[in-house]
């Protein structure tokens, strides 16, 4: 058997001529490396640790900066409860609306329409 010498290629050949043709054509067959769950967990943990370092640096920079209230005086203050939903007002049907609905209901009963 002739194994392909290209890194990542998994092709094997019985004849030397096929092996040479494969190398000249450069049509390598690569298999994607599969990671185990442990490997994935290790890589995720490593990336989170790297991100934590960045966050600490940002928080240190924020602590060192000063806040100037005069820059934000033009922004109006919000009233308390501004994000709460508005109360719904329940209104009763007028006499004209009640009469219309009653007539429609009675028409349905007399004609047999549901």
The 8 nearest C-alpha neighbors of each residue, nearest first, counted from 0:
[[1, 13, 12, 11, 2, 14, 15, 18],
 [0, 2, 12, 11, 13, 3, 18, 15],
 [3, 1, 11, 10, 4, 0, 12, 9],
 [2, 4, 5, 10, 11, 8, 1, 9],
 [3, 5, 2, 6, 8, 22, 7, 1],
 [6, 4, 3, 8, 7, 27, 22, 9],
 [5, 7, 8, 4, 3, 9, 29, 27],
 [6, 8, 29, 5, 9, 30, 28, 27],
 [9, 7, 29, 28, 27, 5, 6, 10],
 [8, 10, 28, 29, 7, 11, 3, 30],
 [11, 9, 3, 8, 28, 2, 12, 27],
 [12, 10, 2, 1, 3, 0, 9, 13],
 [11, 13, 1, 0, 14, 18, 17, 2],
 [14, 12, 0, 1, 15, 11, 17, 18],
 [15, 13, 16, 17, 12, 18, 1, 0],
 [14, 16, 18, 17, 19, 13, 1, 12],
 [17, 15, 19, 18, 14, 20, 21, 12],
 [18, 16, 20, 14, 19, 15, 21, 12],
 [17, 19, 15, 21, 16, 20, 12, 22],
 [18, 20, 22, 16, 21, 17, 23, 15],
 [21, 19, 17, 23, 22, 18, 24, 16],
 [20, 22, 18, 24, 19, 23, 25, 17],
 [23, 21, 19, 25, 20, 24, 18, 26],
 [24, 22, 20, 25, 21, 19, 26, 18],
 [23, 25, 21, 26, 22, 20, 27, 19],
 [26, 24, 22, 23, 27, 21, 20, 5],
 [27, 25, 24, 21, 28, 22, 23, 8],
 [26, 28, 8, 25, 29, 10, 21, 5],
 [27, 29, 8, 9, 10, 26, 30, 7],
 [28, 30, 8, 7, 9, 27, 31, 10],
 [29, 31, 32, 28, 7, 9, 8, 33],
 [32, 30, 33, 29, 7, 34, 28, 8],
 [31, 33, 30, 34, 7, 29, 35, 8],
 [34, 32, 31, 35, 30, 38, 36, 39],
 [35, 33, 38, 39, 32, 36, 37, 31],
 [34, 36, 38, 37, 39, 33, 40, 32],
 [35, 37, 39, 38, 40, 34, 41, 33],
 [36, 38, 40, 35, 39, 41, 34, 42],
 [39, 37, 41, 35, 40, 36, 34, 42],
 [38, 40, 36, 42, 37, 41, 43, 34],
 [39, 41, 37, 43, 38, 42, 44, 36],
 [40, 42, 38, 44, 39, 43, 45, 37],
 [43, 41, 45, 39, 44, 40, 46, 38],
 [44, 42, 40, 46, 45, 41, 39, 47],
 [45, 43, 41, 47, 42, 46, 40, 48],
 [44, 46, 42, 48, 43, 47, 41, 49],
 [45, 47, 49, 43, 48, 44, 42, 50],
 [48, 46, 50, 44, 49, 45, 51, 43],
 [49, 47, 51, 45, 50, 46, 44, 52],
 [48, 50, 46, 47, 52, 51, 45, 53],
 [49, 51, 47, 53, 52, 48, 46, 54],
 [52, 50, 54, 48, 53, 49, 47, 55],
 [51, 53, 55, 50, 49, 54, 56, 48],
 [52, 54, 50, 56, 51, 55, 57, 49],
 [55, 53, 51, 57, 56, 52, 58, 50],
 [56, 54, 58, 52, 57, 53, 59, 51],
 [55, 57, 59, 53, 54, 58, 60, 52],
 [58, 56, 60, 54, 55, 59, 61, 53],
 [57, 59, 61, 55, 60, 56, 54, 62],
 [60, 58, 62, 56, 57, 61, 55, 63],
 [59, 61, 57, 63, 58, 62, 56, 64],
 [62, 60, 58, 64, 63, 59, 57, 65],
 [61, 63, 59, 60, 64, 58, 65, 57],
 [62, 64, 60, 61, 59, 65, 58, 66],
 [65, 63, 61, 62, 60, 66, 59, 67],
 [64, 66, 67, 63, 62, 61, 68, 60],
 [67, 65, 68, 64, 70, 69, 61, 62],
 [66, 68, 69, 70, 65, 71, 64, 72],
 [69, 67, 70, 71, 66, 72, 65, 73],
 [68, 70, 71, 72, 67, 73, 66, 74],
 [69, 71, 68, 72, 67, 73, 66, 74],
 [70, 72, 69, 68, 73, 74, 67, 75],
 [71, 73, 69, 74, 70, 68, 75, 76],
 [72, 74, 71, 75, 70, 69, 76, 68],
 [75, 73, 72, 71, 76, 70, 77, 69],
 [76, 74, 73, 77, 72, 71, 78, 70],
 [77, 75, 74, 78, 72, 73, 79, 71],
 [76, 78, 79, 75, 81, 80, 74, 82],
 [79, 77, 81, 80, 76, 82, 75, 83],
 [78, 80, 81, 77, 82, 83, 76, 84],
 [79, 81, 83, 82, 78, 77, 84, 85],
 [82, 80, 79, 83, 78, 77, 84, 85],
 [83, 81, 80, 84, 79, 85, 78, 77],
 [82, 84, 80, 81, 85, 86, 79, 78],
 [85, 83, 86, 82, 81, 87, 80, 88],
 [84, 86, 87, 83, 82, 81, 88, 80],
 [87, 85, 84, 88, 83, 89, 82, 80],
 [88, 86, 89, 85, 84, 90, 83, 91],
 [87, 89, 90, 86, 85, 91, 84, 92],
 [88, 90, 87, 91, 86, 92, 85, 93],
 [91, 89, 88, 92, 93, 87, 96, 94],
 [92, 90, 93, 89, 94, 97, 96, 88],
 [91, 93, 96, 97, 94, 90, 95, 98],
 [92, 94, 96, 95, 97, 91, 98, 90],
 [93, 95, 97, 96, 98, 92, 99, 91],
 [94, 96, 98, 93, 97, 99, 92, 100],
 [97, 95, 99, 93, 98, 94, 92, 100],
 [96, 98, 94, 100, 95, 99, 101, 92],
 [97, 99, 101, 95, 96, 100, 94, 102],
 [100, 98, 96, 102, 101, 97, 103, 95],
 [101, 99, 103, 97, 102, 98, 104, 96],
 [100, 102, 98, 104, 103, 99, 97, 105],
 [101, 103, 105, 99, 104, 100, 106, 98],
 [104, 102, 106, 100, 101, 105, 107, 99],
 [105, 103, 101, 107, 102, 106, 100, 108],
 [104, 106, 108, 102, 107, 103, 101, 109],
 [107, 105, 103, 109, 104, 108, 102, 110],
 [108, 106, 112, 104, 110, 105, 109, 111],
 [107, 109, 105, 111, 106, 110, 104, 112],
 [108, 110, 106, 107, 111, 105, 112, 104],
 [111, 109, 107, 112, 108, 106, 105, 113],
 [110, 112, 108, 109, 107, 113, 106, 105],
 [113, 111, 107, 110, 108, 109, 106, 104],
 [112, 107, 111, 108, 110, 104, 106, 109]]
